[in-house]
Amino acid sequence: MLKSQSHIVAPISDELRTKALYTVNELRSRGKADKDAVEQLYGLIVEMTEDGLDFFFLEPLRRLRASNMMMGMAKVGISSMLKGSKMVVHKVLKKLDDQSLVSILDFIEEIIHEPETAAA
């Protein structure tokens, strides 16, 4: 679905991509939105969110060679955003049922892609 729309892209490490796909497969095979699944999913979502916030908010400042003071202020703001989103995500995931778990796993699979290779 996302490939049929305009979209923005954030790179992630191969390690995070592997972890995300492994977690999705593991949780999908278990098929239960139990406490352990919620905690694994929460950790994955937080890690992916941290990477995205870093890329979309801090990377432009790094490319502009922003001062340490400017980077520090940006990091404080992002930390506050992350803290707020963690609370919301955790609250939502605690109410997760098996069907909703599958929907979230589908979404995570949908947004993760391998690097494109350069055309020869």
Secondary structure, DSSP 8 states (H G I E B T S, - for coil): -GGGS--------HHHHHHHHHHHHHHHHH----HHHHHHHHHHHHHHHHHHHIIIIIHHHHHTT--HHHHHHHHHHHHHHHHHHHHHHHHHHHT--HHHHHHHHHHHHHH---------
